[in-house]
Amino acid sequence: MTLTDPAARPRPADDRPEDPTGPGPLGRLGGWVLDHARLVTLVWVLAIVVLGAFAPRVEQELSGAGWQADGSESVAVRELARDSFGGNASSAIQVVVHSDDGPLAENGGDAVLAEATTLLEADERIGEIVPPQPGVSLSEDGGTAVLLAGADADTNDMVRAANDLKGPLEELSNGAVEVNPTGASLLWSDFNEANLEAMLTSEMYSWPVTLAILVLAFGALVAAGLPLILTLAGLVASAGSLVLLNELVPVSIWAMNFAMMFALALGIDYALFLVVRYRASRMGHGKPVRTAIAETMDTAGKAVLLSGATVLISLSAVMLVPSPAFRSMAGGIMLAVLFVLAATLTLLPLVLAKLDLRINKGALKWVNAGEHRSARFAAWGERLWRRPVAFGLASLLVLLALAFPVLGLNTAMPSIKVLPEDASARVGYDVVQDAFGEGAPGTLQVVADAADADGTAAALTADPGIAAAVPAQPSSDGSDLVLISAVPTVDPSDPALAETVDRLRGDLPDSALVGGAAVENLDLKDQLDASTPLVIGVVLVLGFVLLLVALQAPLIAVLGTLASLLSTGAAFGVARLVFQEGFGAGLLGFESQGFLDAWAPVFFFAMIFAIAMDYTVFLLASAKEHYERTGDPREAMVGALAHSGRVIFAAAAVMVAVFFTFALSGPLPPKEMGVVLGLAVLLDAFLVRLVLLPVLLRLTGSAAWWSPRWLTRVLPTVRFAHD
């Protein structure tokens, strides 16, 4: 008996003749793809070539800003400052010129400032240039000066301006004078640069690790390479699409970063599921190519489609957060998932049919390519069936213990510590803080009616959280407004700043609006805190509805949805210990901020839930398939583990490897992403999907699959059994 001898394979006892009614919708799609192979190939080649031509521009074209709460007071202040005060907005570039050897005037600092001014004046994105002012932007000892380059473009273009200008500005440094541009635009420029380098490093490590895991999972080099090739095709197409989409609406560079990671993980999951099912049908049961493709699409393909829909639904809830960065990140991932889904359901069946038995080229000697049912996972299922309470309780206790720390989780917007210590924005930040006070890098901007100028200045001066206030600056466009800059007493990341801002917004005249880069972060955090319960609620409801439609069984749909919360809570509980308390900071190479980044709960929850439901659909779709065939709860539970456990195990190993490589990245946010998502997948796949959920199937028995007649009549008919 050989791997390439399908006729020699024994038919399992439960393998029945093909359904005389023919294949389902996805099975017919598989047949259509085979009948129109040239057309499908041509469309994909054109899509990859055309969109791939735009893909190399993704890092240059996508925006670097957008981390703001649309409609907030701070965003209104920034726009007013840009339009009415020469660009003296939070997005302005601050050029910090410093000398350790005495006053700048004695060390050639004046010439450096003049050169910097000339350089800035040549850029059309720069507005009014404000020279250093004694007592405001020129230190008492004369050793530090800040040249303010106003913003005459939107925040995304100002980040691009920072990208273009920081190198030439830093080159003005000499032996006696150091030049370090800083400010919010430089912070995002430096962070995006460090993040891109970290992402590329992570990708470099993740691809070979992923290939090694896939070789072990598939037992053949050709079969292992298929998921990577399909995923790469989806990534190229999505990257080019994001560039084109950016011409219509600004798309954050983070959209591509997340899309790369998410599409790689999900694309491999989906391809893994289809390839395993095809090999079982073709080489295990000896079915013809066309029949094997139809069966694969009607079973594994249907599960993949439902899984993809769950991912899209979960991420669509993030669109409820009124922030351009969040919406474009969610949109970018959704676009990548759509391309990966399209490739999996159209291109992959065609490739499988064309390669056919050659898919096992380079097979390992001990591998049985046609074996779909795993004896080891079947034995694991039998063990769970015999002792459900012991295993279920142990799994539940571990998850609850890990989730317990989440009760003390604190969140805030990222501080300057997310940047490498040698980044220009961080060096300039530290110099400004040393020269002008702890709160100087987080200077507040207050725009008010000119008639309220005195009252606004008096309230600012009297507030205990304000160290100094600059005299009111009249508008440059003739509007009846003034701008007052106020230096807080605390660092921008200090929680006390939020108290100061809240107090000022209550005490200042009605016309006064409080903004500034630090306040934009506070307003975004408030928006995230307000949006998080809504996003979580919407994700849970939509996830339940989709499971209900897919499984036609309310009880298991509820249990599957709630089980996903356990791994999410456990992942955030561990995240608190690591990133808030600093456990393992030395090992992972980061400096704890004392909190988790505020965007993590809402965004990571949607991502974790999407992944968790991905495995839920795979497992429960297989369980439903077995229950539809036999009507036996035991066969449903044990058969689901036997037929999908190995796929879930391998897919989870790939995801964990991909995510944990991001934990090795330089900046802190990718580390948070890698650790939180990696832990979530690890816990969800191995404790929830392979232990707790099967135990729930065991304890609920046939009730898990019961559905009232009225509900059955309302829901569309969805079957997974391919008889």
N, C-alpha and C positions, 0 to 999 in steps of 0.2 A: 504494500500500500504506500503510495507517495502523496506528497502535498498536491501534486498536479493531476491527480487521478480522481476526479469528482465522482465518477461512477462507483468507485470502490468504497465510498463513504456510506456507512449504515444510516438508514432513516430512523430518527427518533420516534418513539411510540406515539407522541402527540402531534407528529407532522402529518397533516391531513391534505388531501388533494386541493388544488386551487379552487377558489370560490367561483362557481359558474357565472356569477353576476359580473365578473371582471374586476379589474383594479379600481381603487378609489381615485379621487381627484389628483392626489400627488403621484399615485402610481401612473395615472394617465399622463401627468406632466413628464415623468421619467420616460415614458414611451414616446412622447412628442419630441423630447430632447434627442433621443436616439434617431428618430425619423428625420429630424432637421439638424443633424450634426454639423453640417457646414455652416448653416446660418448661425447656430449658437456659438460655434468657434469664431466666426467672423465678428459677431457682435462683441464678444469678449476681447478679441485681439484689438479691435478698434477702440473699445473702452479703455483698455490698459494703455494703448499707444497714445491716444488723444489725452486722456486724463493724466497719464504718466508724464507727458511733456510739461504739464504744469506742476507736478509733484515736487521737483527739486526747488521750486520757489517758495515752498510752504513756510520755511523758517524766516524768509525775508518779508513775505507778504502778510502773514497773520499778525494780529495786533498783540501788543504786550501789556495793555492796561485793561480797563473795564471792570476792575474790582471796586465797585461802587454800588450804592443803593439808589437806584433811579427814583427821582421824585423827592429825595431827601433834602434837608436844609443845607447840608454841607456841599452837595453837588450844585445847588443854586448859587451858593457863595462862590464856588470855583468859576462858574460860568460868568457871573457878574464881574469877578476880579479880572478874568481874561478879557472881557469885552470893554469894560469901563475903566480899568486901572492899568493899562499898558501891559497886560499879561502877568501882573504880579499875583499869580494864582498858585495853588498847591502844586500844579504841574510844571511850574517854572524850574529852571536849572540853576542851582547854586554852585558857583565856582569858588571853592575854598582855597585860598592862597596863604601859605603858612611858612614861617621861618622859626627855627629853634635857636638861631644865633642873634636874636635881637630884633628891633623893628624892621619891617619890610623895606622901609625907605632907605635903610643903610645896607641892604643886601640885594639890591637890584629888583626889589619887589614891584616897584612902580612900572618898570619896563615889562615885567611879566604880566601885570594887570592890563597894560596897554595892548600887548600882543593878544591876550585872551579876549579883550573887547573887540579887536579887529576880526578875530576868528569868528566870534559870535555874530557880529554885524553882517557877515557874509552869508549867514544862513537865513533864508526867508521864513523859516518856522519860528524864529526868535523875534519877540516883540521888543518892548522898551528894555534897554539895559541900564540898570541902576548901579552906579559905582558905590564902593564902600562908604558908609556914613559913620562918622565918629559916634561912639556910644551905642550904635545900632548894629552895624555890620562891620565895624572896625574895632578890634579889641583895645582895651585901655593901654596895654603895653605896645600896641602897634605891630605885634607879631603875627596877627591873624586877620585876614580881610575876606569878606564874602562879596563876590560880584554876582548880582542877580540878573539872570537872563530871562526876561518875561516870556510867557507862552503865547504865541500867535497862531496856535494850531490846536486841534483836539488832543486828548490825552494819548491816544494811540500814536499820532504823529510825533508827539513830544517824546515818547519812548524811543521812536525811531531816530529822532534828532539826538537823543542821548547816546544811542548806539554809534552814530556817526561822529559825534563831537568829543566823546570822552577820551578816545585815543589821542587825537591831536592836542587836546587840552592837557592831558597828563604829560605829553612830550615837552611841554613848556617848562617842566620842572628842571632845576639845575642843582648844583651842589649845595646851594644855600637856601633855595626856595622850593617848596613842594606844592604842586597843584593837584587837587583832588575834587572833581565835580561831584556833587551829591544832590539830595532832594528826592522827592517821590519818583520822578521820571527816571533818575539814575538808579534808584533802588530797584525798580522793575526791570530796567535794562540789565543791571548786573545779575539780578536773580534769574531772569530768563536765560541769560548766557550760561550761568552756572547750572541751571536746571537742564538746559539742552545738553551740555557736556555730560551731566550725570545720566540723563536718559540714554544717550548714545552708548555710554559705558555699560549701563545695565542691559541694553539690547545686545551688546557684543557678548556679554556673559550668558544671557538667557537663551539665545538661539542654540549654541552647542549643547547646553544642558537639556534644553527641550528636545533636541534631536535624539540625545542619548536615552531619555525617558521613553520617547516614542518608539525607538528601536526595541527596547525591552518590552513595551506594551504590545507592539505589532509583531515583533519577532522577524521583521524583514525590512531591509533598507528602503526599498521602493515604496512599500506601504507607509513607512514612517515619514518619508519625504513628502507624500501627498498633502497632508494637513498644512505643512509649512508653505508649500507652493501655493495652495489655495488661499491661505491667509495672506501671503505676500501680495497676491493679485488683488485681494480686497483692500489691503492697506494702500497700495499704489493708487487704486481708483479713488479711494476716499480722500487721500492727500490732495490729489488734483482737484477733486470736487470742492474741498474746503477752500482752496485758492480761488476758484471761480465764485463760490458763495461769498467770499470776503469782498468781492466787488459790489455786492448788494448790501450786505450788513457786516459790520466788523466782527471778526471771528478771533477769539483768543488763541494764542499759541498753545495754551494749555489744552485746547480742544484736540490738537494733534497729538500732544504728549499722552493724554489719557486714551485717545482713540488707538494709538499704536499698542499700548499695553493691553487694553480691553479686547481689541480685535484679535490680537495674537492668542490670548487665552481662550476666548470664546470660539474663534475659528478652528482651533485645534480640537476643542470639545466636540463641535458639530461634525467635523470631518472624521474624528475618531469613531463617533457613534455610527455614522453611515458606513464607513469602511469595514468595521467589525461585522455589521449586519449583512453587508453584501458578501463578505467572505463566507459567513455561515450559510447563507442561502445558496450561493454558487458552488462552493467547495465542500461544504458540510452536507448539504442536502442534495447536491447534484442537479440543481434546477438550471434551465437554460438562462442565458444572459438576460434576455428581455424580462423573463419572469422574475429573476433575481433582482433586477433593478426596480421593477414594480413593487415587489414585496418590501424591498429596502425603503423605498420612498413612502409606502403606505404605513410603515411602522416607525422606523428610525427617523425618516424624513418628516413625518407628522409631529413626532416629539420635538425635533429640532425647530420646526416652524412655530410650535407653541412656546417653546423655550425662548426663541427669538422675540416673539410677541411679548412675552413676560418681561424680558430685558427692556424692550422699547417702552412698554407701559410704565415700568418702574422709573426709568430715566426721564420720561416725559413729565413726571411729577415735579422734577427739579425746575422745569420751566415756570413753575409758580413763583419762584424766587425772582423778584424784580431787579436782577443784576445782570448786566451784559456778559460778564465773565462766566457766570454760572449757566446762563442759557446757551451760550455758544459752546461751552464744554459739554453739556448734556447733548446738544445738537450734534456736535462733532462725533461723539461716541455713537449716537443713534445712527448717524450716516454710515460710519464704519461697520456697524452691526448689520445694516441693510445690505451693504455690499458683500459682506461675508456670508450672509444668509443667501443672497442671490447666487453667489459662487457655489455655495454648498448644495443648493437645490437644483442648479442647472448645469454648471460646469463639472462638478464632481461626478455626477452620474455618468456623464459622457466619458470622462477620463477613466472611470472604473470599467465601463463597457469596452473601451478601446484597449486598455491594458489587460483586462480580464485576468487570466492565470499568471500573467507576468508580474502582477502586483506582488507576488511572493519572491521576486528576484532577491537574492541575497538573504534568504531565510536562514535563521538560526536552526541548528540541527534538531533541537528538542521541541521546536514549536509545531503545534498542530493548527495550521492556518484556518481550517474549517470549523474549529471547535468554538461554538458560540456560548454554550453553557459551561460555566466554570465550576469544576468539582469542588474547589476550595471555597468559593463563595456560597455554593449550595450547602456545603457542610456548615459554614458559618450561619446560614439561614436556619438550618435545622437546630443548631445550638441555641439560637435566639428563640426559636419556637418552643423549645423545651424549658428554657429559663428566662422568660421575658421580663419578669419583675426585677430580678437581680441585675441583669444587664441594663435595662431601662433606667432603673433607679441610680445605678452607678454613673451612667452617662449624664443624667439630669443633675445629680449632685456636683459633678465636675463643672458643668456649664454654669450652674448657679453660683458656685464658688468663684469662678473666674469673672462672672458678671457683677458680683457684689461691689467691687471698687468703683463701678460706674456711678454709684450714688454720690461720690465726692468729686466727680469730674468737673473741672473748670475749663472754660474756653475763652479765647481772646484772639484778636487778629495778630498775625505774625509780627514779631519785633525785628529789629535790625540784626538780631542774632541768627536769622535764617541765612544771612550772607556770609561768605568766607571772610575771614579776618582781614585779608589783603584786598578785598574788593574796594573800588574807589568810593562807592557810596558809603560804605561802613567806615572807612578811614576818615572821609570828610565829616561824617556824622560825629565821630569821636572828637575830632579837632574842634568842631563847632561847640560841642558840649563842654569841652575843657575851657574854651575861651569865653563863652557867653552864658554858661549856666546849664544846669541839668535839663531844663525844659526847652532850651533854644531850638533843638532839631524838630520839636513839635509845636512851633509857633502857631497860635490861633489867628484866624482872620475873621474880622467882624465887619460886615457891611451894613450900614444904616443910612436912614435919611439924614441929609445935612442938618436939618433942624434938631435931630436927636444926637448930634455929635458930642456935645458936652455931657449930656446925661449918660451916653454910652461909655465915654472915657472915664467918667466918675465911677460908674458901676464896676468897670474893669479894674481900676486902680484900688478900689475898696475890697475887692474879692480876695480872700486869703489864699486862693489857689493861683493867683497871678503874681509873678515876680516883677514884671515891668510891662508898660504899654507904650507904644510908639504914637506920637501925635498923629491926628487924623490926616489922611491923604485924600485930597479932593479928586473927583473922577476926571479922567482925561477926555471924555467924550461929551462933556457938558451936562451929563445927567445929575440930578440933585441927590447924589450919594457920596458917602465918605467910606474909606477903608481904614480900619485900625488894626494893627498887628499887636498881639499880646503874647508875652512869653510866660508859659506856665511854670510853676515851681517844681514840677516833677517830670521824670522821663516820659516820653510819649506812650510807652507800654505799661506805665504804672496805672493800676485800677483807679487810683485817686483822680486821674485826669477825667474820667467819665463823670465822677461826682461834680467836678468843677464845671464841666460843660453843661450838665443838667441844671446846676445852680444858676449859671449865667443865663441860660435860656429862660429861666423864670424871672430873673432880676432885671435883665436888660430891657430897654424900651421896646415896644411892640414891633417897630420897624427893623430892629436889629436881627441879623441872621449870623449865626456862628458856624464857621467852617475851618478849613485847613486840612492838611493831609492826615493828621492824627484823628481829627474829628470825622473825616470820611470813613476811616476804619471803624470808629465807634458806631457811626450810623449804619454801616454795613453789618456790624455784629448785631445791632438791635434788630435789623431787618431779618437776619438769619435766625435769631432766637425766636422771632415772631413767626417765621415761615416754617421752621422745623416741625412743629406739631401738625401743621396742615399737610406738609409733604409726606410725613410718615403715615398719617391717616389715609391720604389718597393712595399711596403705594400699597398699603395693606388691603384697602377695599378693592382696588383694581386687580391686585394679585389674587385675591380670593375669587373674584368674579371670573377671571381667566381660568383658574383651576377648576371652578365649578363647571364652566362650559366644557373644558377638556375632559374632566373625569365624570361628569354627570352625577356626582355624589357629594352632597353638602357636608357630611361629617368629615370625610377625609380631606376635603378642600379647606375646611376650617383648621383642622389639625396640621395640615401641611403649611398653611400660612403662619400659624402661631409658632410652629417649630422653627421657622426661619428667624424669629425674634431672638431665640436663645443664643445662636451663634453670633448674632450681631451684638447683643449685650455683652457676651463674653469677650469678644474682640475689643470692644471699647473699654471694658474693665481692665484688660491687660494694657491697652494703650494709655490709660491713666497712670498705671504704675511705671511704664517706660518713659513716657514723654512729659508727664506732669511731675512725677516724683523723681525721675532721673535714673531708675534702675536700668542698668545696661547701657547707659549713655557712653561710657568709655569704650565698651565693646563695639557699639554702632558708630562711634565717632561723631557725636553731636553735643551741643551745649543746651541743657534743658532750659526752656523758657518759663517753666513753672505752670504751664497750661497746655492744652491741646488747641491747635488752630481752630478758630471759630467756624470755618467752612467745612470742617471734617464731619461733624455729626450729620448734617443734612445731605451732603454729597456722598459721603461714604455709605450712609445708610441705604440710599437708593442703589448704589453699586453693589453692596453686599447682598441686599435683598434680591437684586436681579440675579446674582450668581447663585445664591441659595435656591431660588426658585428654578434656576436652570437644572440643578441636580434633582430637585423635587419632581420636576416634570419627567426627567429621564427615568427615575425610579418608579414613580407612580404610573407612568404610561406603560411601563413594562408590567407592573402589577395588574393594571386594568386589562392588559392584553391577555395575561394568563387567567384572570378571573372570567373574562368573556368566553374563553375557550372551555374552561372546566367548571366554573361555578364553585370552586373550592378555595376558601380563604387561605388555607395552608399553601397550596400550589401558587396562589397569587403572591404571597409574601416570599416564600423560598425561591420560587421561579424568578421573581423580580431581582432578587439578590444574585441568583445564579447567572442571569442573562445581562444584567446591567451593572452589577457590583464591580466587575473588573474594569469596565469602561469608566465608571465614576471614580474609581481608585486612580486609574492612569490619568484621567483628565484633571483630577484634583492635584496630583503630583506635578503635572505640567504648570497649572495655575500657581501653585505654591512656589515653584521654582522661579517662575516669571516675576511674581510679586516680590519675593524675598530678594531678588537681585536688585530691585529698586530700593530696598532697605539699605543697600551698600552705597547708594548715591550720595553725592556731596551735600546739597542743601537739605534742610530739615523737612520741608513738606513732602518731597519724594520718599523720605525715610518713613514718615508717618503713613503715607499711602501704602508703601510696601509692607510695613509691619501690620497695619490694621487689616488690609485686604488679605494678606498672606495668612494671618492667624484666623481670620473669619473663614476662609476656604478650608483650612486645615481642620478647624473644629467642626464646621458644617458638614464636610464630606465624611469625616471619620467618626464623629460622635452623633450627629443628627441623622444624616442620610443612611449610614450603614449600621446604625444601632437604634437610635430613638424612633425614627419613623417606621422601620420594620416592626419594632416592638408595638407601636401604636396599631399597626395593621393586625398584629397578632391578637392584641387585647380587644379590639373592636370587631374582629371577625367579619361576618357578612354584613354587619351594620355599616361598616366603612363604605360599602358600595351601594347602600340603599338610597333610593331617591323617590320622593312622592310622585304620584302619577301626574299631578298638575305641573310639576317642575319639568318632568320628562317631556311633556307636551310643549312647554314653552321653549326649552333649550334646543339648539340644533343637534342633530345626531352626530356624535363623534365616536368612532370605533377604532381600536388599535389592533384587534385580532385580525390576522391575515390567514384565513382558513384555506 
